[in-house]
Amino acid sequence: MASDSTIRDHLLALFQQTREDVAAFVASRSEHDRAAHDLIALIGFWMEYNVERIGYFARDEEPPRDVDFDALTQAALTENAYRSWAGSVAYTEVAFDHLAAAVATSSEELLLANNVYGDDPGGPSWGEIRANGFTWPLQEMEKLYLASGDTASAATLRAKLTREHGEEEEPIACDLLEPAAAHAQRDDLLVIDVRGPSEFAAGHLPGARNIPLAALPDQLSELPRGQRVLTYCNMQHPGHSRGEQAAALLSERGYRAAALAGGYPGWRDAGLPSESGGK
């Protein structure tokens, strides 16, 4: 993507593919399919979220860095509970229009602006726009196609994702420890939160030590060799998360390490105790 027009044109072409795939998905589902109903609305919601985020860049304002994606998702699902099937479909069709219009009028500077969350270094804003306007919708529709046994439709979406992103990397190989088991074994574990300081301060496992992933290699000498280590993050990308990367790194260096399955959200959803604040 060498120029802003190339980026814009590519994104708009991807949105059109997504729109066609959503229409085919809608036609294949029953209005009584709750998972499909919610997915259709969430596709629209995250497109509208990106329209709002584009607005910050367009106004030369810094978008929020600390975003509770779980809370936003739950709020979107709660709102969708009161929509009809047709209402959800119409909502998402309008969201497509809004996102396409926002991108069509975006400058090169906006599309390449550094989009930052938490303490991560960030990346060009078009990356998240593509994710919400193409990648995530196709991935989620693929899952529901597979769950219903429609392997042909799932394979069609997978082929489109592969053309855009290439073959997926192999998942990180590391041991995983379920939240309940981690809680039961907490006295025997050195718990390391590999998220950024602001994420850690917002909520973390009791007694966890905050060592962001990027800083971990330089602090290995400070970690006791004989103790089992549990690493975790928000695990937004299972198989490639920061917590799993940390556990794999530690294992390679001779530590007995595992990553927390589901990350901090999984721990919290299990109703296990958390702390906030700290450094």
N, C-alpha and C positions, 0 to 999 in steps of 0.2 A: 504494500500500500504506500506508494511513493508520494502522493499528493493528497490534499484535502478532498478534491473532487473524486479521486479514486477511492478514498476511505468512505466518503458519503455514498457514492454509487454502490459500493460493495455492501455496505450496511443496508441500504434500501433494497437491494436485490435479495439479501438474506431475509429481511422482514417479509418480503413478498412470498418467499418459500415458506416461511413460518405460517403466514396467513393461510396459504393453501393447505398446509398440513393440519392446521387447527380445524379448518372447515371439514376436511376429510375425517378427522378424529371425531368431531361433533356428529357427523352423519353416521358414524359407526357405533355410537353410544346411545344408551337409553337415558331419558331424562330422569329416571329413577336411580341412575348410577351416581351415588354420592361422591365417590372419589373423582370421577370425571367432571362432575358439576363443580367441585371445589378447584380442581386443577385449571379448568377453563377460566375461572375468576382470578386465580392466582397469577396466571399468565398475564392477564390484563393489569392486575395490581402492580406487578413488578415492572411492566412497561411504563405505567403511570409514575412509578417511583423514579425511573430514570428520566422521565420528562421533567420532574421536579428537580432532580439533581443537575440536569443540563441547565436548568434555569439559574442555579447558583453560579455556574461558570459563565453563563451569558451576562449576568449582572456583575461579573468580576468579584464575586464573593466566594469565600471558602466554604465548600459543603461540609456538613457535619461529619466529624471523624468517628465519633462513638455512636454507633447505630445498633439497636437491639433488634436484629433480624427476626429472632424468634417471636418477639412481642408484635412486630409488624405483621408477621405471617398470621399469628393468632387473631389479631384484630381484623385482618382481611377475611379470614374464615368466618369469624363471628358475623361480620356484615353480610357475607354471602349467604348465611343461613336464612336470611329473609328475602333473598332474591329467587325468582323463578328460574327455571332452566333457560328460558328465552331471555330473561333479564341478564343472566350471566354472560350468555353468548353476545348479546348486544353491548354489554359493558366492555368486553374484550375487543370487539370490533372497533369501538370508539377509541380504545387505548392504542390499537394499531395505528389509527389515523393520527393521534396525538404524537406518538413517538416518531412516526415517519416525517411529520411536519417539523418536529423539533430538530431532527437530524438534517433534514433537507436545508434548513436555514443555519446550520452550525458552521462556524469558521474552522479553518485548519488549527488555529490556536486552541479552540475549545475541544476539538476532537483529540488533540494531543496533550491537553492539560493533564497534569499529574493528579490522579484520583486516589486519595489516601483514606484508609480506614485505620483507626487505632494507631499503633506504632509501626505498622508495616510501611515499607518504603513506597508503596503505591505503584501505579502504572498508568498508561494513557487512558483517558476516559472512554475512548471507543471500545476498549476491552470489556468493560462492564456493560456498555450499551449492547454489544454483540451478545454477551452472555444472557442478558435478560430478554433480548429481542429474537434470539435464535437458539443458542446452545441449550440453555436450561429448559425451554419449552419442549424441544425435541427429545431431550433426555427423559423428561418426565412422561411424555406421551409414549415413548418407547417402553418404559417400565410398565405402564398400564396395558399396552398391547401385549406384552409378554405375559403379564399376569392373567390375561383373558385367553391366552393361547393363540393370539394372532401374530405368529412369528413372521409372516410375510411383511406385514405393515411395520413391525419393529425393525426388520432388516432394512427396509427402505429408509427409515429415519437414521439408522446406524450408518448406512452408506453416505448419507448427506453429512453427518457429523464427521465422518472420517475424511471426506473430501475437504472439509473446512479446516479441521484440526490435525489431521494425520492420525495414525494409529495411536491408541492410548498407551501410555507408559505402563509397564508392569507395576502392580501395587507394591508398596514398600513391605518388605518381609520383616515382621517383628511380632513378638508375643503381645496379646491383648488381654487385659484383665477387666472383667465386668465390674461395674460400680459396687454392687453388693459385696463381691469378693474382696475388692480393694478396701472397702470400709471395714470388713471383718479382719483384714490383715494389716490395718493401718499402723499398728504399733511396730511392725517389722519393716515398714517401707520408708524410704527416703522419697518424698513426693516433690517433684519439680514441675512447676508451672512454666512452660516455655513460651507463653504469650507475652505481649508487651506490658509495661508497668500500668498503663491505664486500664487495660483489660483485667489485670490481676487485682487492682484496687477496687474494681467494680464488684468482684466476687470471686472467691477461690476456695479450694479445699483447705480445711483446717490444718495448720502447720506446714503448708506448702511453702517451698522456697522458690522465689521468682528468678529464673535465669532465662531470659529470652533466647530463642533458638540460635540466633546469630552469635550470641556471647558464650554459648555452651562449650565449644571446643577449647576456649581459652581458660575455662574454669574447671576442667576435668580433674586437675591435680588437687582441687579442694574437696572432691567428693570421696567419701570413704569407700574403699574397694570391697569391703566385706558385706555391705548392706544392699539389699534389693532396692531397685530404683523404679519408681512409677512416674512416667512423664505424661503430660496432658496439655491440650489446647482446647479450642472450641470444636475441633474436628468437623469443620465445614466441608472438607474434602476427604472423606474416608479413603484410605489407601494411599494418600499423598499428604496427609496432614502434618503439621509441625510436631505434634506429639509423637507420631509414628516415626518421623525423621529422627527425632531426638532419641527414641528408644533404639532404633537401628544403629545410630552412631555409637551409643553407649555399649550396645552389645558387641559391636565390632572392636571396641576398645577393651573388652574383657569384663564389663560390668554385667550383672544379672538385671536386665531391664525389661520392662513391659510398658506399653502405652495403655491409657485408660480408655476402654471401649466407650464410644459416644462422647468422649471428652467432658469438659465441664458441663455442657448442657445435659448430657446423659446422667451425670451425677446429680445435678439439680432436679431433673425430672423424676429421679428415683426417690426424691424426698430426703436426701441425705444432707447433713449439716454443712453449712458454708460459712465463710468469714468474708469481711470486706475491709478495705483500707490496707495499710501497710506499704512496704517498699519491696 
